[in-house]
Amino acid sequence: MSSKILIGLAAGALALAGCKQADNSPAAAPAAAASAAATASTHGFKPAIDGDDFAEMVKTLASDEFEGRGPGSVGEERTIEYIRAQMQRIGLQPGNGDSYFQDVPMVETTADPATRLTLTIGGKPVELGFGTDMVVGTRTGQAQVSVKDSPVVFVGYGVDAPERGWNDYADQDWTGKTVVMLVNDPGFHADDDKLFDGKKMTYYGRWTYKFEEAARKGAAAALIVHDDAGASYGWDVVKNSWSGAQYDLPAADDPEPRIPVQGWLTADAARKLFAGAGIELEDAYRKANQPGFKPVPLGATLSVDLASTTANKTSRNVVGVLPGKARADEAVLYMAHWDHLGNHEGEEGDTIYNGAVDNATGVAGILEIAEAFAHQEQPPERSVVFVAVTLEESGLLGSKYYVAHPTFPLDKIAGVVNLDAMSVAGRSRDFVITGKGNSELEDMLKAHADRQGRVLTAESNTAAGYYFRSDHFNFAKAGVPALYAKGGNDLVDGGVEAGKAAGAEYAKRYHQPSDEVHEGWRYDGIVEDLGALYGVGQDLAAGERWPNWYDGNPFKAARDRMMASKPPGAAPQE
């Protein structure tokens, strides 16, 4: 186990925060919250954005005492009380009526790790082990789900995209069948820019879309074939993310259809499956990238008895607001997810997934920006909202719930800035915008990057689909312009080579217990990044601008409809 930074006194105070309150208003907060607030203020926080202050919060949130910040755990209670205490110290008001908390209902489902999946290939049963050959789960909320002798069909990339003239599901009834598909988009593995967006992942490449589409088609089970390049992460990330408790919103809050069994296959397991049909896996990739691809029955059946423990629970978003002095009904919103993967008791070695970079850095970042706003000489004209959301690691569920139940109407939110996995490698000459080319918020960031002598760049690995993998995406789908940006790879000390090395090192720790605070972290770059993102919010909060998506962006139509009722002069910026 790597060395951890413990918080001593904070652990004792925050341990009192383990029980939920029926009333979360400041006046009704119990002694636990007062203890947390006292502990939160023992460090001498400065009014400006400060690297030491940022480091203090990250060390606390990523400590073992917070147990990996798993939703529904004692780690959640300690986390949300700490964030609430920081918001109170800063001077933010409760952002959800008289409460800092927004309850997010969730269904917790934990698949039995002893589950075996049976593929009958050429009449011979082949058993696959959980974690070694496959991972599966259910979003139905049922404790027992069985699929028996379901015909297995290869559906390429599992995409139905009418606007692109592509349908991997064409002309078949999928009821009761098992669909096997590839991760990412058509064109990715062929490196063909004429197919979808080539190496750049679209939403059709995300695993979340693929399972949703399979459910819409009526399939009984859906399995994605893992490959490191297409997924942009190794099998260990899949295994760690899909083992232990999984969370969903209740069906009443998320009416999307849900497939009974969904999961992933290792490449080796997929090869055995395809070989039974006389198909080389590599040949299947080639065929799936051809326009006009047709589904291929694999001459196999799938059976699985999936036992899970289930529970209805509640997690919470944490919301604070700095009211505007002139247009308090309009808002600028900063957000970061507080959750990580929790404590995987029973695993060998270190079992706490501390999530220091992902995403204690983002939470500390929005709190530092809140501190700066609270100490401005002139209060903002618009309100500034700070939201620490839950269940990002479970499919962006906390932000999905917030968008469905916003504390400010969506047409009153001028823009959203999302902080997720901030760079701790030091100052950089570039500022990476994930999903660059989307909205006019980028023009606003450019002005601040220019003053810092920095250039705006796109993410280096557009194939990873990072734009669809963090909480801003739920706002984007609803039409609200959202920016996701952070320090880049061209480091002031060491250049691109040093930046790539730092990125490669973090990739080894991503979704691993080793995502902990490290002594070699640099905070000077964080201060610069947060300063620029604060500047974007300052401009939005001080003015009357309503940024829009660029022409041609798929989210622009929703924003245009949203803003159509506003009086002349209040339309989105063109």
C-alpha positions as CSV (number, residue, x, y, z in Angstrom):
1,M,0.0,0.0,0.0
2,S,1.3,3.5,-0.9
3,S,1.7,5.9,2.0
4,K,-1.4,7.8,2.8
5,I,-1.9,11.3,4.2
6,L,-4.1,10.9,7.3
7,I,-6.2,13.6,8.9
8,G,-6.1,12.6,12.5
9,L,-8.2,15.2,14.3
10,A,-10.6,15.4,11.3
11,A,-11.3,11.7,11.5
12,G,-12.5,11.9,15.1
13,A,-14.7,14.8,14.4
14,L,-16.2,13.6,11.2
15,A,-16.9,10.1,12.5
16,L,-19.8,11.7,14.3
17,A,-21.3,12.6,11.0
18,G,-22.4,9.0,10.1
19,C,-26.1,9.3,10.6
20,K,-28.5,11.1,8.2
21,Q,-30.6,14.0,9.3
22,A,-34.3,14.3,8.5
23,D,-33.8,18.1,8.4
24,N,-30.7,19.3,6.7
25,S,-31.2,23.0,7.2
26,P,-28.3,25.0,8.9
27,A,-30.4,25.6,12.0
28,A,-31.2,22.0,12.4
29,A,-27.8,20.6,11.7
30,P,-26.6,18.3,14.4
31,A,-23.4,18.4,16.5
32,A,-21.7,16.3,13.8
33,A,-22.0,19.1,11.3
34,A,-20.7,21.6,13.8
35,S,-17.7,19.3,14.5
36,A,-17.1,19.0,10.8
37,A,-17.3,22.7,10.4
38,A,-14.8,23.3,13.2
39,T,-12.4,20.8,11.8
40,A,-12.7,22.2,8.3
41,S,-11.6,25.6,9.6
42,T,-8.6,24.5,11.6
43,H,-6.5,25.1,8.5
44,G,-6.0,28.8,7.8
45,F,-7.7,29.2,4.5
46,K,-6.9,32.2,2.4
47,P,-9.4,34.3,0.5
48,A,-7.7,33.9,-2.9
49,I,-7.2,30.7,-4.9
50,D,-4.3,29.0,-3.1
51,G,-2.4,25.8,-3.7
52,D,-1.9,25.0,0.0
53,D,-5.7,25.4,0.6
54,F,-6.4,23.2,-2.4
55,A,-3.9,20.5,-1.2
56,E,-5.5,20.5,2.3
57,M,-8.9,19.7,1.0
58,V,-7.7,17.0,-1.4
59,K,-5.7,15.3,1.3
60,T,-8.8,15.3,3.5
61,L,-11.2,14.0,0.9
62,A,-8.8,11.4,-0.4
63,S,-7.8,10.1,3.1
64,D,-8.5,6.6,4.2
65,E,-11.0,7.9,6.8
66,F,-13.3,8.9,3.9
67,E,-13.2,5.2,2.7
68,G,-13.1,6.0,-1.0
69,R,-16.2,8.2,-0.9
70,G,-18.6,5.4,-1.8
71,P,-22.2,6.4,-2.2
72,G,-24.5,5.1,0.6
73,S,-21.5,4.4,2.9
74,V,-20.1,6.1,6.0
75,G,-17.6,7.6,3.5
76,E,-20.5,9.5,1.9
77,E,-21.6,10.9,5.2
78,R,-18.1,12.1,6.1
79,T,-17.7,13.5,2.6
80,I,-20.9,15.5,2.3
81,E,-20.6,16.8,5.8
82,Y,-17.1,18.0,5.0
83,I,-18.2,19.7,1.8
84,R,-21.2,21.3,3.6
85,A,-18.9,22.5,6.3
86,Q,-16.6,24.1,3.8
87,M,-19.5,25.8,2.0
88,Q,-20.7,27.2,5.3
89,R,-17.2,28.4,6.2
90,I,-16.9,30.1,2.9
91,G,-20.3,31.8,3.3
92,L,-22.4,30.1,0.7
93,Q,-26.0,29.8,1.4
94,P,-28.0,26.5,1.2
95,G,-28.6,25.9,-2.4
96,N,-31.7,23.6,-2.3
97,G,-34.3,25.6,-0.4
98,D,-33.1,25.7,3.2
99,S,-30.8,22.7,2.8
100,Y,-27.3,22.2,1.4
101,F,-28.4,18.7,0.4
102,Q,-30.4,17.3,-2.5
103,D,-31.6,13.8,-1.9
104,V,-30.9,11.5,-4.9
105,P,-32.8,8.2,-4.7
106,M,-30.8,5.2,-5.8
107,V,-31.1,1.5,-6.1
108,E,-27.9,-0.3,-4.9
109,T,-27.3,-3.7,-6.6
110,T,-24.3,-5.9,-5.9
111,A,-23.8,-8.9,-8.1
112,D,-22.6,-12.1,-6.6
113,P,-18.9,-12.4,-7.6
114,A,-19.3,-16.2,-7.7
115,T,-21.6,-15.8,-10.7
116,R,-20.7,-18.0,-13.7
117,L,-21.9,-17.3,-17.2
118,T,-22.3,-20.2,-19.5
119,L,-21.9,-20.0,-23.3
120,T,-22.9,-23.1,-25.1
121,I,-20.8,-23.1,-28.2
122,G,-21.2,-25.9,-30.8
123,G,-23.2,-27.9,-28.2
124,K,-20.4,-27.7,-25.6
125,P,-20.8,-25.5,-22.5
126,V,-18.0,-23.0,-21.7
127,E,-18.1,-21.4,-18.3
128,L,-16.8,-17.9,-17.8
129,G,-15.7,-16.6,-14.4
130,F,-16.7,-13.2,-13.0
131,G,-13.8,-10.8,-13.1
132,T,-11.5,-13.1,-15.1
133,D,-13.5,-13.7,-18.2
134,M,-16.4,-11.4,-17.9
135,V,-18.3,-9.0,-15.6
136,V,-22.1,-8.8,-15.6
137,G,-24.8,-6.9,-13.7
138,T,-28.4,-5.9,-13.8
139,R,-30.1,-2.5,-13.7
140,T,-33.5,-4.0,-13.1
141,G,-33.3,-3.7,-9.3
142,Q,-34.2,-7.4,-9.0
143,A,-32.4,-9.7,-6.7
144,Q,-32.5,-12.7,-9.1
145,V,-32.3,-12.5,-12.9
146,S,-32.0,-15.5,-15.1
147,V,-31.4,-15.8,-18.8
148,K,-31.7,-19.3,-20.3
149,D,-30.5,-20.5,-23.7
150,S,-30.6,-17.0,-25.2
151,P,-29.3,-17.0,-28.9
152,V,-26.1,-15.0,-29.2
153,V,-25.8,-12.6,-32.1
154,F,-22.9,-10.3,-33.1
155,V,-24.3,-6.8,-33.8
156,G,-21.0,-5.0,-34.7
157,Y,-20.8,-1.8,-32.7
158,G,-24.5,-2.0,-31.5
159,V,-25.4,1.3,-33.2
160,D,-28.7,2.5,-34.6
161,A,-27.9,6.0,-36.0
162,P,-30.5,7.0,-38.7
163,E,-28.9,10.4,-39.4
164,R,-25.7,8.5,-40.4
165,G,-27.5,5.8,-42.3
166,W,-26.3,3.1,-40.0
167,N,-28.3,0.4,-38.2
168,D,-26.5,-2.6,-36.7
169,Y,-29.9,-4.0,-35.6
170,A,-31.8,-3.8,-38.9
171,D,-34.6,-6.2,-39.8
172,Q,-34.6,-8.5,-36.9
173,D,-36.7,-9.2,-33.8
174,W,-34.3,-9.0,-30.8
175,T,-36.7,-10.2,-28.1
176,G,-34.9,-12.7,-25.8
177,K,-31.6,-12.6,-27.7
178,T,-28.1,-11.8,-26.4
179,V,-26.3,-9.2,-28.4
180,V,-22.5,-9.0,-28.5
181,M,-20.9,-5.8,-29.6
182,L,-17.6,-3.9,-29.9
183,V,-16.7,-0.8,-27.9
184,N,-16.3,2.6,-29.5
185,D,-17.6,3.6,-33.0
186,P,-17.6,2.2,-36.5
187,G,-14.4,3.6,-38.0
188,F,-12.3,3.6,-34.9
189,H,-10.5,0.3,-35.3
190,A,-10.3,0.8,-39.1
191,D,-8.9,4.3,-38.5
192,D,-11.3,5.6,-41.2
193,D,-12.3,9.2,-40.9
194,K,-15.2,8.6,-43.3
195,L,-16.9,6.3,-40.9
196,F,-18.6,8.3,-38.1
197,D,-15.8,10.5,-36.7
198,G,-13.0,8.1,-37.2
199,K,-10.8,7.9,-34.1
200,K,-12.9,10.5,-32.3
201,M,-15.6,8.8,-30.2
202,T,-19.2,9.9,-30.7
203,Y,-21.9,9.2,-28.1
204,Y,-22.7,6.0,-30.1
205,G,-19.3,4.7,-28.9
206,R,-20.0,5.0,-25.2
207,W,-20.9,1.8,-23.4
208,T,-23.8,3.5,-21.7
209,Y,-25.5,4.2,-25.1
210,K,-24.8,0.6,-26.3
211,F,-26.6,-1.0,-23.3
212,E,-29.5,1.5,-23.6
213,E,-29.9,0.8,-27.3
214,A,-29.9,-3.0,-26.7
215,A,-32.6,-2.5,-24.1
216,R,-34.7,-0.4,-26.5
217,K,-34.4,-3.3,-29.0
218,G,-35.8,-5.8,-26.4
219,A,-32.7,-7.9,-26.0
220,A,-32.3,-10.2,-22.9
221,A,-28.6,-9.6,-22.5
222,A,-25.9,-7.4,-23.9
223,L,-22.1,-7.9,-23.7
224,I,-19.4,-5.5,-24.9
225,V,-16.1,-7.0,-26.1
226,H,-13.3,-5.2,-24.3
227,D,-10.1,-3.9,-25.9
228,D,-7.7,-1.5,-24.3
229,A,-7.5,0.9,-27.3
230,G,-11.3,1.1,-28.0
231,A,-12.2,1.5,-24.3
232,S,-9.2,3.7,-23.6
233,Y,-8.5,1.7,-20.4
234,G,-7.5,-1.9,-19.4
235,W,-9.5,-4.8,-18.2
236,D,-8.7,-4.0,-14.6
237,V,-10.6,-0.8,-14.8
238,V,-13.6,-2.6,-16.1
239,K,-13.3,-5.3,-13.4
240,N,-12.9,-2.7,-10.6
241,S,-15.7,-0.5,-11.8
242,W,-18.2,-3.3,-12.2
243,S,-17.4,-5.3,-9.0
244,G,-19.0,-4.3,-5.7
245,A,-22.1,-2.2,-5.3
246,Q,-23.5,-0.6,-8.5
247,Y,-26.1,2.2,-8.5
248,D,-29.0,3.3,-10.5
249,L,-31.8,5.9,-10.3
250,P,-35.2,4.3,-9.6
251,A,-37.2,3.7,-12.8
252,A,-39.6,6.4,-11.8
253,D,-36.7,9.0,-12.0
254,D,-35.0,7.4,-15.1
255,P,-37.6,6.0,-17.5
256,E,-35.0,4.7,-20.0
257,P,-35.5,1.0,-20.8
258,R,-33.2,-1.4,-18.9
259,I,-31.8,-4.7,-20.1
260,P,-32.0,-7.7,-17.7
261,V,-28.3,-8.5,-18.0
262,Q,-25.5,-6.3,-19.2
263,G,-21.7,-6.6,-19.0
264,W,-18.3,-7.1,-20.7
265,L,-16.3,-9.9,-22.2
266,T,-12.5,-10.1,-22.2
267,A,-11.0,-10.3,-25.7
268,D,-9.9,-13.9,-24.9
269,A,-13.4,-14.9,-24.0
270,A,-14.7,-13.3,-27.1
271,R,-12.2,-15.1,-29.3
272,K,-13.5,-18.4,-28.0
273,L,-17.1,-17.4,-28.7
274,F,-16.4,-16.2,-32.2
275,A,-14.2,-19.2,-33.0
276,G,-17.1,-21.5,-32.3
277,A,-18.8,-19.8,-35.3
278,G,-15.7,-20.1,-37.4
279,I,-14.9,-16.4,-37.2
280,E,-11.6,-14.8,-36.1
281,L,-12.2,-11.9,-33.7
282,E,-10.0,-9.7,-35.8
283,D,-12.1,-10.5,-38.9
284,A,-15.2,-9.5,-36.9
285,Y,-13.7,-6.1,-36.3
286,R,-13.1,-5.6,-40.0
287,K,-16.6,-6.7,-41.0
288,A,-18.2,-4.4,-38.3
289,N,-16.6,-1.4,-39.8
290,Q,-18.1,-1.9,-43.3
291,P,-21.2,0.1,-44.2
292,G,-24.2,-2.2,-44.6
293,F,-23.0,-4.6,-41.9
294,K,-25.6,-7.2,-41.0
295,P,-25.9,-9.0,-37.7
296,V,-24.1,-12.4,-37.5
297,P,-25.6,-15.3,-35.4
298,L,-22.8,-16.9,-33.6
299,G,-24.4,-20.4,-33.2
300,A,-24.2,-20.1,-29.4
301,T,-26.5,-19.6,-26.5
302,L,-26.1,-17.8,-23.2
303,S,-27.3,-18.8,-19.8
304,V,-26.8,-17.1,-16.5
305,D,-28.3,-17.0,-13.1
306,L,-27.4,-13.7,-11.7
307,A,-28.0,-13.3,-8.0
308,S,-27.6,-9.8,-6.5
309,T,-28.2,-8.1,-3.2
310,T,-30.3,-5.1,-3.6
311,A,-31.4,-2.1,-1.5
312,N,-33.2,1.2,-2.0
313,K,-31.0,3.9,-0.6
314,T,-30.5,7.7,-0.9
315,S,-27.3,9.5,-1.8
316,R,-27.0,13.3,-1.9
317,N,-25.8,16.1,-4.0
318,V,-24.4,19.1,-2.0
319,V,-25.5,22.5,-3.3
320,G,-24.4,25.9,-2.1
321,V,-25.2,29.3,-3.7
322,L,-23.8,32.8,-3.6
323,P,-26.8,34.9,-4.4
324,G,-26.5,37.6,-7.1
325,K,-27.0,41.2,-6.2
326,A,-29.0,42.2,-9.3
327,R,-30.2,39.2,-11.2
328,A,-30.3,36.5,-8.5
329,D,-32.8,34.4,-10.5
330,E,-30.1,33.8,-13.1
331,A,-27.1,31.6,-12.4
332,V,-23.6,30.4,-13.3
333,L,-23.0,26.8,-12.1
334,Y,-19.8,25.1,-11.1
335,M,-19.8,21.4,-10.5
336,A,-17.7,18.4,-9.6
337,H,-18.5,14.9,-8.5
338,W,-17.6,13.9,-5.0
339,D,-18.0,10.1,-5.3
340,H,-15.5,7.4,-6.1
341,L,-15.4,3.6,-5.9
342,G,-15.5,3.2,-2.1
343,N,-13.9,0.4,-0.1
344,H,-13.8,-3.1,-1.8
345,E,-13.6,-5.2,1.4
346,G,-12.4,-8.7,0.7
347,E,-9.9,-7.8,-2.1
348,E,-6.3,-8.5,-1.5
349,G,-4.0,-5.6,-0.4
350,D,-5.2,-2.0,-0.3
351,T,-9.0,-2.1,-0.7
352,I,-9.7,1.7,-0.4
353,Y,-10.2,3.4,-3.8
354,N,-9.3,6.9,-2.5
355,G,-9.9,8.8,-5.7
356,A,-7.5,11.6,-5.1
357,V,-7.2,12.9,-8.6
358,D,-10.7,11.5,-9.5
359,N,-12.2,13.6,-8.1
360,A,-11.1,15.1,-4.8
361,T,-9.2,17.6,-7.0
362,G,-12.5,18.7,-8.7
363,V,-14.3,19.2,-5.4
364,A,-11.4,21.1,-3.9
365,G,-11.3,23.2,-7.1
366,I,-15.0,24.3,-7.0
367,L,-14.6,25.2,-3.3
368,E,-11.5,27.3,-4.1
369,I,-13.4,29.1,-6.8
370,A,-16.3,29.6,-4.4
371,E,-13.8,31.1,-1.9
372,A,-12.6,33.6,-4.5
373,F,-16.2,34.6,-5.5
374,A,-17.2,35.1,-1.8
375,H,-14.3,37.5,-1.3
376,Q,-14.8,39.6,-4.5
377,E,-14.8,43.3,-3.8
378,Q,-18.0,43.5,-5.9
379,P,-20.6,40.7,-5.4
380,P,-21.6,39.0,-8.6
381,E,-24.7,40.2,-10.5
382,R,-25.9,36.7,-11.2
383,S,-26.1,34.0,-8.6
384,V,-23.2,31.5,-8.6
385,V,-24.1,27.9,-7.7
386,F,-21.7,25.2,-6.6
387,V,-22.8,21.6,-6.9
388,A,-20.9,18.6,-5.7
389,V,-22.8,15.7,-7.3
390,T,-22.9,12.0,-6.4
391,L,-22.9,8.8,-8.5
392,E,-20.8,10.0,-11.3
393,E,-18.9,6.7,-11.3
394,S,-22.3,4.9,-11.7
395,G,-23.3,6.6,-14.9
396,L,-23.4,10.3,-14.1
397,L,-26.6,9.7,-12.0
398,G,-26.2,12.6,-9.5
399,S,-26.0,15.2,-12.3
400,K,-28.7,13.4,-14.2
401,Y,-31.0,13.8,-11.2
402,Y,-30.0,17.4,-10.7
403,V,-30.8,18.3,-14.4
404,A,-34.2,16.6,-13.9
405,H,-34.7,18.5,-10.6
406,P,-32.6,21.7,-10.9
407,T,-32.4,24.2,-8.1
408,F,-32.4,26.9,-10.9
409,P,-34.5,26.5,-14.0
410,L,-32.2,25.3,-16.9
411,D,-33.2,28.4,-19.0
412,K,-31.9,30.6,-16.2
413,I,-28.4,28.9,-16.1
414,A,-26.1,31.0,-18.3
415,G,-23.4,28.3,-18.4
416,V,-21.8,25.3,-16.5
417,V,-18.2,24.7,-15.7
418,N,-17.3,21.2,-14.7
419,L,-14.1,20.2,-12.8
420,D,-13.1,16.6,-13.0
421,A,-9.6,15.0,-12.4
422,M,-7.6,18.2,-12.4
423,S,-3.9,18.1,-13.5
424,V,-1.4,17.9,-10.7
425,A,1.7,17.8,-13.0
426,G,2.5,21.5,-12.7
427,R,2.0,24.6,-14.9
428,S,1.3,24.0,-18.6
429,R,1.5,26.1,-21.7
430,D,-1.7,24.6,-23.0
431,F,-5.2,24.4,-21.7
432,V,-7.1,21.3,-22.8
433,I,-10.8,21.7,-23.6
434,T,-12.5,18.3,-23.6
435,G,-14.8,18.3,-26.6
436,K,-13.2,21.4,-28.1
437,G,-15.3,23.1,-30.7
438,N,-18.7,22.9,-28.9
439,S,-19.7,26.2,-27.4
440,E,-19.0,29.9,-27.0
441,L,-17.8,29.3,-23.4
442,E,-14.5,28.4,-25.1
443,D,-14.3,31.9,-26.5
444,M,-14.6,33.2,-23.0
445,L,-12.0,30.9,-21.7
446,K,-9.6,31.9,-24.5
447,A,-9.5,35.5,-23.2
448,H,-8.2,34.3,-19.9
449,A,-5.9,31.7,-21.4
450,D,-4.4,34.4,-23.6
451,R,-3.7,36.6,-20.5
452,Q,-1.8,33.6,-19.0
453,G,0.1,33.1,-22.3
454,R,-1.5,29.7,-22.9
455,V,-3.2,28.1,-25.9
456,L,-6.4,26.1,-26.0
457,T,-6.1,22.6,-27.3
458,A,-8.3,19.5,-27.7
459,E,-7.8,16.4,-25.7
460,S,-5.0,14.2,-27.1
461,N,-7.1,11.0,-27.0
462,T,-10.4,12.0,-28.7
463,A,-11.1,8.2,-29.1
464,A,-11.7,7.9,-25.4
465,G,-14.9,9.9,-25.5
466,Y,-14.1,11.9,-22.4
467,Y,-16.8,14.5,-23.3
468,F,-19.4,11.8,-22.6
469,R,-17.8,10.6,-19.4
470,S,-18.3,13.4,-17.0
471,D,-21.2,15.3,-15.4
472,H,-21.3,18.3,-17.8
473,F,-22.7,15.9,-20.4
474,N,-26.2,15.8,-18.7
475,F,-26.4,19.6,-18.9
476,A,-25.2,19.5,-22.6
477,K,-27.9,16.9,-23.5
478,A,-30.5,19.3,-21.9
479,G,-29.1,22.2,-24.0
480,V,-27.2,24.2,-21.3
481,P,-23.7,25.2,-22.5
482,A,-21.1,23.4,-20.5
483,L,-17.3,23.6,-20.3
484,Y,-14.9,20.9,-19.2
485,A,-11.3,22.1,-19.3
486,K,-8.0,21.7,-17.4
487,G,-4.3,21.9,-17.7
488,G,-2.6,20.2,-20.6
489,N,0.5,18.1,-21.5
490,D,2.9,20.8,-22.6
491,L,4.4,21.5,-19.2
492,V,6.4,24.6,-18.4
493,D,9.0,22.3,-16.7
494,G,9.8,19.5,-19.1
495,G,7.5,20.1,-22.1
496,V,5.3,17.6,-23.8
497,E,7.5,14.7,-22.9
498,A,7.1,15.3,-19.2
499,G,3.4,15.9,-19.6
500,K,2.9,12.6,-21.4
501,A,4.9,10.8,-18.8
502,A,2.7,12.3,-16.0
503,G,-0.4,11.3,-17.9
504,A,0.9,7.7,-18.4
505,E,1.7,7.5,-14.7
506,Y,-1.8,8.6,-13.7
507,A,-3.3,6.1,-16.2
508,K,-1.8,3.3,-14.1
509,R,-3.6,4.7,-11.0
510,Y,-7.0,5.5,-12.6
511,H,-9.7,3.6,-10.8
512,Q,-7.1,1.8,-8.7
513,P,-6.4,2.0,-4.9
514,S,-3.2,3.8,-5.8
515,D,-5.1,7.0,-6.8
516,E,-3.8,8.7,-3.7
517,V,-2.1,12.0,-2.9
518,H,1.6,11.8,-3.9
519,E,4.5,13.9,-2.6
520,G,5.6,15.0,-6.0
521,W,2.3,16.8,-7.0
522,R,2.6,20.3,-8.2
523,Y,-0.1,22.8,-7.3
524,D,1.1,25.9,-9.2
525,G,-0.6,24.7,-12.3
526,I,-3.8,24.1,-10.4
527,V,-3.8,27.7,-9.2
528,E,-3.4,28.9,-12.8
529,D,-6.1,26.6,-14.1
530,L,-8.6,27.5,-11.4
531,G,-7.9,31.2,-12.0
532,A,-8.9,30.9,-15.7
533,L,-12.0,28.9,-14.9
534,Y,-12.9,31.4,-12.2
535,G,-12.5,34.2,-14.8
536,V,-15.0,32.6,-17.1
537,G,-17.5,32.5,-14.2
538,Q,-16.7,36.1,-13.3
539,D,-17.5,37.2,-16.8
540,L,-20.7,35.3,-16.9
541,A,-21.8,36.4,-13.4
542,A,-21.0,40.1,-14.0
543,G,-22.6,40.4,-17.4
544,E,-25.8,39.7,-19.3
545,R,-24.4,37.2,-21.8
546,W,-26.1,34.0,-22.7
547,P,-23.5,31.8,-24.5
548,N,-24.8,29.3,-27.0
549,W,-23.5,26.2,-28.7
550,Y,-21.7,26.7,-32.0
551,D,-23.7,26.2,-35.2
552,G,-23.9,22.6,-36.1
553,N,-23.6,21.3,-32.6
554,P,-26.3,18.7,-31.8
555,F,-27.2,20.5,-28.5
556,K,-27.9,23.9,-30.0
557,A,-31.4,23.2,-31.0
558,A,-32.4,22.4,-27.4
559,R,-30.8,25.7,-26.2
560,D,-32.5,27.7,-28.9
561,R,-35.9,26.3,-27.9
562,M,-35.1,26.9,-24.2
563,M,-34.2,30.6,-24.8
564,A,-37.0,31.3,-27.4
565,S,-39.3,32.7,-24.7
566,K,-36.8,35.3,-23.4
567,P,-37.3,38.9,-24.3
568,P,-35.3,40.6,-27.0
569,G,-31.7,41.2,-26.0
570,A,-31.7,38.2,-23.7
571,A,-31.2,35.6,-26.4
572,P,-28.1,33.4,-26.5
573,Q,-24.9,35.2,-27.7
574,E,-24.4,34.8,-31.4
